[in-house]
Amino acid sequence: MKKPASKFLIMLFCVFLVMGTASCAHSVDPKDGAKAGINDPFEPINRGIFGFNNVLDKIIIDPICRVYVAIVPDFMRSGVHNFMRNLTSPILVGNELLQGDFRQAGVSTARFVINTTAGVGGLMDPATSAGLQYKDADFGQTLGVWGFGPGFYIVIPVLGPSSLRDAAGTAADSYVDPVRLWAFNTHRRWIYYTRLGVDYVDQRSRIMKAMNDLRANSLDYYAAVRSAYAQERRAKIQHRKPENVDIPDYDKGAKQQQPDHP
C-alpha cells in the first residue's frame, strides 16, 4: 500500500476511535439556555480563543472583506463564489454517497458537469437556473448521520466554532480534497493555500453585516455564536433548516446569501 493511502487509513481509524469516545460524552440539556445542547467543558479556553479571533476579525479580516466588497463588482464576486464552490463538488458527492443520499449525490454530480462546461469552468451557475439546487455536505455531517455525537465544543483559531466531530471531519475533507492532492503532488502548494485564502474571504464577506450586527447586539457574543453553531449543525445532520435561528449560519453551506455591502 502506498504511503499516502496508509496515512489516510490511519487517520480515518483515529477519527473513528476519537468519535466513538466522543459520542459517549455528556451532552448538555438542549433547554440549558445559551449552551443550546452543546457540551463546552473547556469554555474558559474557548472564550480566550474566541476573543483572539474577535480581535483578529475586527482589525484584519473585516477590513479586508470590506475592501473586497467595495472594489470587486458583484458579478465578479459571484464568479469567485461559484468557482470556489464548484471546486468542492467531488467532496460533496463523496459525502452524500457515504450518507446514503444518492439523489443529492446525483444532483451534485450533474451540477458539477453543467457548471464546469456550460458554466465556463464553474464561474457561472446555470445548474441552479435548471432547478439543480446546491446543498452542502461535509464529513463532520457524515459522521453525525452515522450516529456519532459532536463531542465537546471547540473554538479553532481563525476558523472559529467547531466540535470534536466537525474538526475531525474538516481534517478528513481537507486530506482528500482533489485540489490539495494535485497541488501537493505537483509542488504547487501555493495554489492550494491561495485557494483557501480566497475562499475564506469570499465566505466571510457574505455574512459580514450579519456578524457585525450580532456582535453589536448580543449580550454574550460567544454564547450567541455557540448556540447558532450547535443548532445549525444539528439541523444539517437531520437534513432540515434550522428553526428559530435569526443569526448567521456559520457553516459554509449557508454562505450562499448575497454579499452584504459595508
MARDRENDREN-942944 format. One line per field, with one value per residue (C-alpha): residue number from 1; x, y, z. Coordinates in nm, 2 decimals. Example, Ala and Ser with C-alpha at 12.3 -4.5 7.8 and 13.67 -1.06 7.14 Angstrom:
<sekols>
resi	c(1|2)
x	c(1.23|1.37)
y	c(-0.45|-0.11)
z	c(0.78|0.71)
</sekols>
This chain:
<sekols>
resi	c(1|2|3|4|5|6|7|8|9|10|11|12|13|14|15|16|17|18|19|20|21|22|23|24|25|26|27|28|29|30|31|32|33|34|35|36|37|38|39|40|41|42|43|44|45|46|47|48|49|50|51|52|53|54|55|56|57|58|59|60|61|62|63|64|65|66|67|68|69|70|71|72|73|74|75|76|77|78|79|80|81|82|83|84|85|86|87|88|89|90|91|92|93|94|95|96|97|98|99|100|101|102|103|104|105|106|107|108|109|110|111|112|113|114|115|116|117|118|119|120|121|122|123|124|125|126|127|128|129|130|131|132|133|134|135|136|137|138|139|140|141|142|143|144|145|146|147|148|149|150|151|152|153|154|155|156|157|158|159|160|161|162|163|164|165|166|167|168|169|170|171|172|173|174|175|176|177|178|179|180|181|182|183|184|185|186|187|188|189|190|191|192|193|194|195|196|197|198|199|200|201|202|203|204|205|206|207|208|209|210|211|212|213|214|215|216|217|218|219|220|221|222|223|224|225|226|227|228|229|230|231|232|233|234|235|236|237|238|239|240|241|242|243|244|245|246|247|248|249|250|251|252|253|254|255|256|257|258|259|260|261|262)
x	c(0.00|0.13|0.24|-0.03|-0.31|-0.17|-0.16|-0.52|-0.64|-0.46|-0.62|-0.96|-0.91|-0.81|-1.12|-1.35|-1.17|-1.20|-1.56|-1.66|-1.54|-1.68|-2.03|-2.05|-1.96|-2.21|-2.44|-2.58|-2.96|-3.09|-3.31|-3.00|-3.02|-2.70|-2.53|-2.82|-2.74|-2.37|-2.10|-1.85|-1.62|-1.33|-1.53|-1.26|-1.00|-1.26|-1.36|-0.99|-0.95|-1.28|-1.16|-0.84|-1.05|-1.28|-0.99|-0.83|-1.16|-1.20|-0.85|-0.76|-1.03|-1.33|-1.14|-1.01|-1.37|-1.49|-1.23|-1.31|-1.68|-1.61|-1.37|-1.48|-1.81|-2.10|-2.07|-1.70|-1.77|-2.05|-1.80|-1.54|-1.81|-1.94|-1.59|-1.48|-1.80|-1.76|-1.42|-1.57|-1.81|-1.61|-1.61|-1.98|-2.06|-1.84|-2.00|-2.35|-2.28|-2.14|-2.46|-2.68|-2.82|-2.79|-3.05|-2.85|-2.52|-2.67|-2.78|-2.43|-2.27|-2.50|-2.43|-2.05|-2.08|-2.31|-2.13|-1.79|-1.89|-2.18|-2.08|-1.73|-1.52|-1.77|-1.76|-2.13|-2.41|-2.65|-2.73|-2.93|-3.13|-3.20|-3.35|-3.05|-3.01|-2.68|-2.66|-2.35|-2.21|-1.90|-1.75|-1.85|-2.21|-2.15|-2.02|-2.33|-2.56|-2.38|-2.47|-2.15|-2.21|-2.05|-1.82|-1.72|-1.74|-1.41|-1.32|-1.04|-0.80|-0.90|-1.15|-1.40|-1.67|-1.65|-1.67|-1.45|-1.65|-1.67|-1.30|-1.21|-1.45|-1.28|-0.94|-1.06|-1.22|-0.90|-0.69|-0.89|-0.95|-0.86|-0.72|-0.49|-0.38|-0.29|-0.12|0.09|0.19|0.30|0.49|0.23|0.12|0.08|-0.22|-0.39|-0.32|-0.42|-0.75|-0.81|-0.75|-0.97|-1.25|-1.22|-1.26|-1.55|-1.74|-1.67|-1.77|-2.11|-2.20|-2.01|-2.31|-2.49|-2.19|-2.12|-2.49|-2.48|-2.16|-2.31|-2.64|-2.56|-2.53|-2.29|-2.15|-1.97|-2.28|-2.48|-2.23|-2.21|-2.59|-2.62|-2.35|-2.50|-2.85|-2.72|-2.52|-2.80|-3.03|-2.78|-2.73|-3.11|-3.14|-3.36|-3.34|-3.25|-3.55|-3.57|-3.22|-3.22|-2.84|-2.60|-2.53|-2.16|-2.13|-2.01|-2.32|-2.52|-2.28|-2.47|-2.66|-2.59|-2.28|-2.35|-2.22|-2.04)
y	c(0.00|0.34|0.57|0.84|0.58|0.42|0.76|0.83|0.49|0.55|0.90|0.75|0.49|0.76|0.97|0.67|0.59|0.95|0.99|0.66|0.81|1.15|1.01|0.89|1.22|1.41|1.64|1.95|1.96|2.14|2.35|2.49|2.84|2.97|2.63|2.51|2.15|2.15|2.03|2.31|2.18|2.40|2.72|2.94|2.83|2.86|3.21|3.31|3.18|3.34|3.67|3.64|3.56|3.85|4.10|3.95|3.98|4.35|4.46|4.25|4.02|4.25|4.54|4.30|4.19|4.54|4.63|4.32|4.40|4.77|4.73|4.40|4.42|4.20|3.98|3.91|3.82|3.58|3.43|3.37|3.22|2.99|2.88|2.81|2.61|2.41|2.30|2.13|1.92|1.59|1.62|1.69|1.39|1.16|1.27|1.24|0.89|0.80|0.94|0.73|1.04|0.91|1.15|1.46|1.29|1.27|1.64|1.75|1.54|1.70|2.04|1.99|1.87|2.15|2.43|2.31|2.30|2.54|2.75|2.82|2.62|2.69|3.07|3.07|2.86|2.76|2.44|2.64|2.80|2.45|2.36|2.17|2.33|2.34|2.15|2.15|1.83|1.76|1.46|1.60|1.59|1.24|1.13|1.28|1.09|0.77|0.84|0.99|1.26|1.60|1.56|1.87|2.22|2.39|2.72|2.69|2.99|3.20|2.93|2.98|2.75|2.37|2.05|1.74|1.56|1.85|1.93|1.57|1.59|1.91|1.74|1.44|1.66|1.86|1.55|1.40|1.74|1.69|2.04|1.98|1.64|1.78|2.09|1.90|1.63|1.88|2.11|2.38|2.42|2.79|2.73|2.53|2.79|3.08|2.89|2.86|3.24|3.34|3.10|3.23|3.60|3.51|3.32|3.57|3.87|3.71|3.72|4.04|4.26|3.99|3.91|4.27|4.32|4.01|4.13|4.47|4.35|4.04|4.05|3.75|3.72|3.40|3.23|3.35|3.21|2.88|2.84|2.93|2.68|2.40|2.45|2.48|2.16|1.96|2.08|1.99|1.64|1.60|1.74|2.03|2.40|2.55|2.67|2.99|3.09|3.46|3.49|3.40|3.04|2.98|2.67|2.73|2.59|2.90|3.14|3.14|3.45|3.77|3.97|4.25|4.59|4.79)
z	c(0.00|-0.09|0.19|0.14|0.14|0.46|0.63|0.53|0.66|0.99|1.01|0.95|1.22|1.46|1.36|1.43|1.76|1.88|1.76|1.92|2.25|2.19|2.11|2.47|2.61|2.83|2.64|2.79|2.81|2.50|2.73|2.90|2.76|2.59|2.55|2.34|2.39|2.32|2.56|2.64|2.91|2.80|2.79|2.95|2.69|2.41|2.52|2.51|2.16|2.06|2.20|1.99|1.68|1.75|1.77|1.46|1.28|1.38|1.29|0.99|0.84|0.85|0.68|0.41|0.35|0.33|0.08|-0.12|-0.13|-0.21|-0.50|-0.66|-0.86|-0.77|-1.09|-1.02|-0.66|-0.78|-1.02|-0.75|-0.52|-0.79|-0.89|-0.53|-0.46|-0.78|-0.68|-0.37|-0.58|-0.55|-0.17|-0.17|-0.39|-0.18|0.15|0.00|-0.11|0.23|0.39|0.15|-0.01|-0.36|-0.51|-0.39|-0.50|-0.85|-0.83|-0.72|-0.99|-1.25|-1.11|-1.14|-1.50|-1.61|-1.43|-1.54|-1.90|-1.97|-1.66|-1.81|-1.55|-1.27|-1.29|-1.36|-1.21|-1.48|-1.28|-1.03|-1.30|-1.43|-1.09|-0.95|-0.61|-0.43|-0.10|0.12|0.27|0.48|0.66|1.00|0.88|0.75|1.09|1.25|1.01|1.10|1.46|1.61|1.86|1.83|2.13|2.30|2.16|2.05|1.90|1.64|1.60|1.29|1.17|1.46|1.61|1.57|1.77|1.81|1.54|1.30|1.34|1.26|0.96|0.83|0.86|0.66|0.39|0.36|0.33|0.03|-0.14|-0.50|-0.53|-0.23|-0.36|-0.71|-0.57|-0.32|-0.56|-0.83|-0.59|-0.63|-0.27|-0.31|-0.53|-0.25|0.01|-0.22|-0.28|0.09|0.14|-0.14|-0.03|0.33|0.23|-0.01|0.26|0.54|0.32|0.26|0.63|0.72|0.81|0.99|1.20|1.29|1.38|1.60|1.77|1.84|1.97|2.17|2.54|2.52|2.16|2.25|2.37|2.07|1.82|2.01|2.02|1.65|1.56|1.76|1.62|1.26|1.28|1.43|1.16|0.89|1.01|1.02|0.67|0.77|0.81|1.15|1.34|1.54|1.45|1.34|1.33|1.06|0.96|1.04|0.84|0.48|0.33|0.45|0.30|-0.03|0.07|-0.12|-0.01|0.24|0.14|0.41)
</sekols>
